[in-house]
Amino acid sequence: MTTAKTNKQNTKRLSPKWIFLIVVVALYLSLYFFQADKMLPILNSYLKLLINILPIFVFVYFLMLLSNYFTDKELLQKHMGESGTIKGWAIAIIAGIASAGPVYMWYPLMEDLKNKGVKDRFLSTFLFNRGIKLQWLPILLTYFGLLYSIVLLIVMAILSIPQGLITEKLVSLSSSDKT
C-alpha cells in the first residue's frame, strides 16, 4: 500500500498549460498534414506576429534582467511586502502611470516581482493605474478641461488603493477555498 502511494506521489503529472500546448501543436500538425493549403496562411500570420512582438519580448526580458540586478529583495519586501508602506503604494501608482506598452508584456515582470515578495495589492494597483495614460493627457485636457482632468486622474490614483486591497482579499479568499 505504501509503495503504491509513494509511486503515485513520485509520478509527475503534466500541468494544464503543457497539455494545452501539446493539444494545440497536435492540431496544427494534423492540419498541416491534411490541409497544408489552409495551414500555410495561418503559419505565415503567426510568424509575422512573432516577428512583430519579438522586440517587445526582448525589451521585457531586458527589464526583468535589470529588475533582478538592481532590485533589492529586502527593499521590495519592506515597502511592497506584507507590511507595505505608503512608499509602496506610491511606487505602484507611479510605476503604473509611467508604464507603457501592452499589458500582457508586463505579466512576466509582475510574476517576477511577486516571487520576490511584492503583494497582490500592489500589483493590482499597478495594473489599475495603467489606465492613466500620460500620452493621452493633451487630448483629455482638450475635450474635458483642466479641472475635470486633474480630478479624474487624482480620483483614479486614489481609488487604485482600495481596488488593490479588494483584489488581494478576493485572491486570498479564492486561494483559501482551494485548500
N, C-alpha and C positions, 0 to 999 in steps of 0.2 A: 504494500500500500504506500509506504513512504517513498520507495524508489519511483513509483509511478507519479507520485505527487512532485518529486524533485525533477523528474524528466519533463513534466508539464511546465514547471517554472523555468527550466533551462532552455526550452524551445522558444525561439524568438518569433513573434508574430509581426507580420508586415503592418505598418501603420496605414490608416486610410488614405493618406496623401500618396504613398507609394503604390497602393492598389489602384488609385485613380490614374496615376501616371502610366502604369502598366496597361490598364484598360484603354486609355487614350492612344498610346503608342500602338497597341494591337489593332485598334480600329483604323488608325491611319495606315498601318502596313497592309491590312486587308483591303482597304480602299485602293491603295496604290497597286496591289497585285490584280485586283478585279476590275478597277476602272481608273486606270492611270490618267486618262484624259481629263477626268474630273479632279483628280488629286493634284496634278501639277499646278493649276492656278492657286489652289489653297496653299501649297508648299511655297510658291513664289510670294504670295501675300505674307506668309509667316516670315520668310527670310527678309523681306522689305521691312516689316515691323521690327524684327530683331536688330537689323542694321540701324534703324532709327532710334531704338531705345538703348542700344549698347553703350553709347557715350554716357547716358544717364546712369546706367548700372556702374560704369567705371567711376563716375563722379561720386555716387553714393558709397561705393567701396572705398574711395579715397577719403571721404568724410568719416567713414567708420574707422579707417586706419588712423586718421588724425584724432578721432574721438578716443580710440584706445590708447594712443600715445600721450595725449595731453590731458585727458580727464583723470582726475584723481578719484578713485572709488570711494575713499573715505569722505571726500568733499561732497560728492554726489549723495551719499547716504546721509550726510549731515544736513544738507539743505533740501534734498528731494526724497529722502527715505522715510522711515516710519515716523520720525518726529520732524516732519517737514517744516520749514520756516517760511517767513514772509519772503525771504530772498528766493526760496524755491519756487513760490508762486510767481514772483516777478520774472525769474528765469524762464519758466514755462510760458508765460504770457508773451514776453518779448521775443523769445525764440519762435513761438507760433506765428506771431505777426511778421517776423523777419523771414520766415521760411518761404521758399518758392518752389515751383515745380509741381509735378503730380504727386498727390498724397501717397499713392501706393509705393512710391520710391522712398518714402521716409520710414516705412514699416520695418525694414531690416535694422535701420539705425535705432528706431524706438525699441525693438526687441533687444538689441544690444544694451541699451540704457536700462531696460527693465531687468536684464540679467545682472547689471551692476548695482541694482538696489533701488532704482527710481520707482516710485509708487505709481499705481494706475491713475490716481487723481491728477498727477502732474502730466502724465502722457495724454490723458483726456483733455486737460486744459490746453495743452499744446495744440492738439487737433482742433479744438473749438476755436482757438484764436487764428487758425489758418484761414478762417472766414474773413478776417480783416486783411484786406489786400491794399498795401500802400500804393502799388502801382495804379490802382483804380481811384485813388483819392481825388485827383483832379476832376474826374467825371462825377464822383459823388458830390463834390463841392459845387460843381456846375448845376446839377439837377436839384439838389436839396438845400444848398446854402451851408454857410459855415457853422451856425449854431446846431442845426439838425445833425450835421456830420460829426461834430465833436461829441454831442450827447450820445449818438448811436455807437460810436467807437468806444467811448468810455463804458457805456452800459454793456456792450458785448464783452469787453475785457473783464469787467467786474463779475458778470454773470457766468463767466467761464469757470470761476472758482466753485460755486455750488454745483455746476454741471460736472466738474471733476469729482467732487465729493459724492454726488449721486451715482455716477458711473462706477466709482470704486465700491460703493456699498452694494450696487447690483451685481458686480463681479464677485464680490465676496459671498453674497447670498447664493449666487449660482454655483460657485465652487463648493460651498458647504452642502448644497443639495446633492452634489455628485458623490460626496463621501458618506 
